[in-house]
Amino acid sequence: MKKKKGISQRLLNFWKKLGPGLVTGASDDDPSGIATYSQAGAAYGLSTLWTSIVAFPLMAAIQQMCARIGLVTSQGLTGTLKKNYPRPVLYLMLLFSFPAIVMNIGADIAGMGAVGNLLFPSIDAGYFSVIFTLILLGLIIYLPYQKMASVLKYLCIVILVYLVVPFLYKQDIPAIIKATFIPTIKFDKNFIAILVGILGTTISPYLFFWQASVEVEEMKHKRKHIIVDKRIIHSMDQDVDFGMTLSGLVMYFIILTTGTVLFNGGVHQIDTVEKAAMALKPLAGNMAYFLFAVGVIGTGLIAIPVLSGSVSYIFAETFGWEQGLDKKFHEAKAFYVVIAISLILGLSLNYIGISPVKALIYTAVLYGLTAPVLIAIILHISNNKKIMGENVNGKVANILGFIALIVMTAAAVTLLYLQFTGS
């Protein structure tokens, strides 16, 4: 009995240590990401399963660098950019990041609304989108940071439903193992576009800004005088690794679900999350359909606060405004106004003729352009002893970081080529 108690206590202690990294990882699998993974599975079966294995170390390495920058400098990524780099670089990031994040928010809100309508057909999807937006706005503005962080943390449990869905359907285990560990690359436009989309969805610039800023906020609640030592860095690394592992697992199981159920069922085109959920219903049963739909809403509730929070941190640090989810509305009005504007603009995209699919394409293009530049800057900061002191990158972090830079640069070039040539 003592042994069981000891294990449960250790698990509880580990859960308590988890924070920004877990939320970041969960938000990476937002409704727009789910749509991308669903299309990958539906169009190409198990052929893209291996990408979750390849993407994990790259995601984790970049997010750890961002978290370490926040811990060491006590500033978000934007604040560090502002202090150490030319202003044009900062304004360029702002110019590209804001519209991309707003379109991402819009696509996620639309996805949540559509799935809400699937679960409750008598209520229009547009009404659901408005309701979800108002709920999120209220939670973000009125909940103190610690409660907000706790809500987001426990919402992460919802996405575990995606680890259950594939087992509601008969699977070919040898084929799954082969597809997981032996990469398949098809040299055609659509397959390369899917690979680029997966990379753009998993290694997203908004997560870089969020991770650094929220680490600073987290530390404010733990101690008055932040002394960053190896123990704190190790704890942060564990948090990020766990979050990115969860993100990779969800991505893997969504591709597995759609790559077996939909692909084998002859459904090869999935543009939105609600189409993925609807397609699952006749092929895998009501339970798979219901869990998939609930997961979409859960991930949206996690991701949208992260998306809107990241854009607000970017603006606040750029212009020197009071900031922080720990502040009350009257203490950081501009910070919360930006959050509100980003949510309202995201919602409005559904009413001005920009479809969720187009929003995803535009978002991917803008993320694809900014990610390589940001990764290069993050690598530069992380190796700068004047900024990071003893906490500069190690050899493994640099290797993974430079691989991420090369991969994302290649993805950006490919994305631009595909968009402008149409070939």
C-alpha positions, 0 to 999 in steps of 0.5 A, spaced: 500 500 500 505 504 501 508 503 494 502 505 491 501 511 495 508 513 493 507 512 486 501 516 486 504 522 490 510 522 485 505 522 479 501 528 483 507 532 484 509 531 477 502 534 475 503 540 479 510 541 476 507 541 469 505 548 466 506 552 460 509 547 457 503 542 457 499 548 455 503 550 449 503 542 447 496 541 447 494 548 444 499 546 438 493 541 436 488 546 435 482 545 431 486 548 425 491 543 426 486 537 427 484 539 420 491 538 417 492 532 420 485 529 418 487 531 411 494 528 411 491 521 414 485 521 409 489 523 403 495 518 404 493 513 409 499 512 414 504 515 409 505 521 414 505 517 421 513 518 421 512 526 421 510 526 428 516 522 430 521 527 426 517 533 429 517 532 436 525 533 437 525 539 433 519 542 436 521 541 443 528 544 442 525 550 439 520 551 445 525 549 450 530 555 447 524 560 448 522 558 455 529 559 457 530 566 454 524 567 458 526 565 464 533 568 464 531 575 461 525 575 465 522 578 458 518 575 453 521 574 446 518 580 443 522 584 449 528 581 448 528 582 440 526 589 442 532 590 447 537 586 442 535 587 435 534 593 430 527 595 430 525 593 423 526 586 425 521 587 431 516 591 426 516 585 421 515 580 426 509 584 428 506 585 421 507 578 419 504 575 426 498 579 427 494 577 421 497 570 421 494 569 429 488 572 427 486 568 421 488 562 426 483 564 431 478 565 426 479 558 423 479 555 430 472 559 432 469 557 426 471 549 427 469 549 434 462 552 432 461 547 426 462 541 431 458 544 436 452 544 430 454 537 429 453 535 436 447 540 437 444 540 430 438 545 432 443 550 434 446 554 428 454 554 427 454 561 427 451 562 434 456 557 437 462 561 434 459 567 438 458 563 444 464 560 444 468 567 443 464 570 449 465 565 453 473 565 452 473 572 452 470 572 459 474 567 462 481 570 459 479 577 462 476 575 469 479 569 471 486 571 475 492 568 472 493 562 476 485 560 475 486 561 468 492 557 468 489 551 472 483 551 467 487 550 461 491 545 464 485 541 466 482 542 459 489 538 456 486 532 459 480 533 454 485 531 448 486 525 451 480 522 447 484 522 441 488 517 444 482 512 444 479 513 438 483 509 433 482 503 438 474 503 437 476 501 430 480 494 428 487 496 426 493 493 422 499 493 427 504 491 423 502 496 417 502 502 423 509 500 426 512 500 419 509 507 417 511 510 424 519 508 423 520 508 415 519 514 412 514 515 406 516 521 401 512 522 395 514 527 390 508 530 388 505 537 389 499 535 394 504 530 398 509 535 399 504 541 401 501 536 406 508 535 409 509 543 409 502 544 412 504 539 418 511 542 419 507 549 419 502 547 424 507 543 429 512 549 429 508 555 429 511 562 431 505 564 436 508 558 440 515 561 441 512 568 443 507 565 448 512 560 451 517 565 453 512 570 456 508 565 460 514 562 463 516 569 465 509 570 468 509 563 471 515 565 475 512 571 478 507 567 482 513 562 484 518 567 487 519 574 488 527 574 486 528 569 480 534 565 480 535 561 474 539 555 476 540 548 473 534 545 477 529 550 474 531 549 467 531 542 468 524 542 471 522 547 465 525 542 460 521 536 463 514 541 462 516 542 455 518 535 453 511 532 456 507 538 453 511 536 446 510 529 447 502 530 448 502 534 442 506 529 438 501 523 440 495 527 439 498 528 432 500 521 431 493 518 433 489 523 429 493 521 423 492 514 425 485 514 426 483 518 419 489 514 415 485 508 417 478 509 418 477 515 412 482 513 407 480 505 407 473 508 407 474 511 401 474 518 404 480 522 401 478 529 402 477 533 408 477 540 408 475 542 415 474 538 422 467 537 422 467 534 415 472 529 419 468 528 424 462 527 420 466 522 415 468 518 422 460 517 424 458 512 419 465 508 418 467 508 425 461 509 429 457 514 434 462 514 439 468 515 435 464 521 432 462 524 439 469 523 442 473 526 435 468 532 436 468 533 443 476 533 442 475 539 437 472 543 442 476 542 448 483 543 443 479 550 441 478 552 448 486 551 450 488 554 443 485 560 442 487 563 449 494 561 447 493 565 440 490 571 443 495 571 449 501 571 444 499 576 440 497 581 446 504 579 449 507 581 442 504 588 442 504 589 449 512 588 449 513 592 443 510 598 445 511 598 453 504 597 455 502 593 462 501 586 461 500 579 464 494 575 465 495 576 472 493 583 471 486 585 472 483 589 466 483 596 469 491 594 471 492 592 463 487 595 459 491 595 452 493 588 453 486 585 454 483 590 449 488 587 444 486 580 446 478 582 445 480 585 438 484 579 436 478 574 438 472 579 435 477 580 428 477 572 428 470 571 429 468 576 424 472 573 418 466 568 418 462 573 416 466 577 411 467 571 406 474 568 408 472 561 409 476 557 414 480 553 409 482 560 406 484 562 413 488 556 414 492 557 407 493 564 409 496 562 416 500 557 413 503 562 408 505 567 413 507 562 419 512 559 413 515 566 412 516 568 419 518 561 422 525 560 419 527 568 421 524 567 428 528 560 429 534 563 426 533 569 431 532 564 437 538 560 436 542 567 436 539 569 442 540 562 445 547 562 444 549 569 446 552 569 452 551 577 453 544 575 454 543 568 456 550 568 461 551 560 463 545 558 460 547 558 452 545 552 448 548 546 449 551 542 443 544 537 442 540 543 442 544 547 437 544 541 432 536 540 433 535 547 432 539 548 426 536 542 423 529 545 425 532 552 421 534 548 415 527 544 415 523 550 416 526 554 411 526 548 406 518 548 408 517 556 407 521 555 400 517 549 398 510 553 400 512 559 396 513 555 390 507 551 391 503 557 392 505 562 386 507 557 381 501 552 382 505 546 380 
